[in-house]
């Protein structure tokens, strides 16, 4: 009988240890999910502000501005070449600060497309080679659009599609 009671006590001890281990694993899992969830929420930045660490080690909150994108119509132009005709097909989106700015840009759309067409037709296929060529193209288009729609302002020119054929 003493052996049976000793066996029962050992089984209860093992069951107690098992419960403690399962509880510890569940606690660690919940803690990991909580920390991971907080990290993901910070990464997606649901608050609309960003933490910036300054050179002196202090951290400050900076409000981020909403951005609006406005798609221009697709453009196809022939490039300046000797001999064989080469075409450029481009789809561009404009980055502006608000919907109000879109309403300021839309009336100037014919002027914008004209400035783009004239500039793009003077390009050679070699001008579009590599990332440096595309960066120069982006900067030139941004400069031209901002001069065409002044006092309104476009923050950026984004390429959605570029095809040289």
Steps between C-alpha positions, in 0.01 A plus 500: 500500500788732580637442150166602347490823704862576407420438130192728526709779661764473225228514229350811662848658515557428130158641412576815700833544322330444164246774582780739597690430175186545287417822687853632446489418129158667465630809685806525276282458192260776613791731583658435158171569322451822698848630425469393137160668469635823648794488260273444199266782605801731535637381166172577322488826695127515562531826694608716202824604670854370485766483772827657393822459697709817492881516501506587871313177579161654574188367331232728356164435332454636146155516342485337158294664227245308298587456135271490197590350162356625172535281189580670172373346177732250333738662251670345197758707312762428239855571615763698314698235309697462180349228281266258674205655685500439876197559720469582866185400686470649849240507776560759769343578837546837667550523875321800651434604857119495500180463301486879489827502307356247250217743427763770438705278267213360285425824308864506387496143365527604130800721585661217697453245222635746242813567706554127548443416131746765380768391745453125447516528120851650524635210703718230349483136612846541658359776726272244664764238577566403859372638826689827452318563172161435658588720798593787266175447309301510823672822614447669162131407491452628856671829414289542187170420670565737790583783262184423297262505797657768719393603773367148559768243575554129433716317755612215278475321166457123524542261208234230488617360167788577261538313175755580230435312179 
